[in-house]
Amino acid sequence: MSLSLIAITGCSIKSNKTSEIIKAPTFPKDFSDIPSMIEESGLKELKSSNTFIKSIPTGRNDPFLPPSRQSVKPRIPKSFKFLGFISTGKSISAFVSFNNESGTIKKGDIGGKTTKLLPNGWLVSDLNKSSQLLKLSFKNSESILKLMPERNYDIKIIR
């Protein structure tokens, strides 16, 4: 009986010896050293969130106005007055008054940024002494003011 038991159990037990050999990966020589200098990605640094949000134009200045199918040209305030020109050599300026203040403005002046003599955001886009015109821009529109002949106070400084 013992012989039959050995014969039965000997056939039923299988030897499942699996041998696995784990080897460390081999890297090419190019990747063996850590680079000493990091390459520039060429990506631009993002603006701050407030700067980014302010750069996105939104809606109308007054959202409660009824819808308009016509483009409305911004009007120059009634308190703005174009009084004359002054030229010194190569530079030319315009005499103006706005909100009870008066003085001179030149091409490139921006209201609220470089001068108090213009409404906020308005730009002096051109001064033309020969045609007596002052061109003001606001957003995508332009307004042209003509100097009245009876109010021409053209002053030249002689040195």
Secondary structure by P-SEA (a helix, b strand, c coil): caaaaaaaaaaaccccbbbbbbbcccccccccccccccccccccccccaaaaaaacccccccccccccccccccccccccccccccccccbbbbbbccccbbbbbccccccccccccccccccccccccccbbbbbbcccbbbbbbccccccbbbbbcc
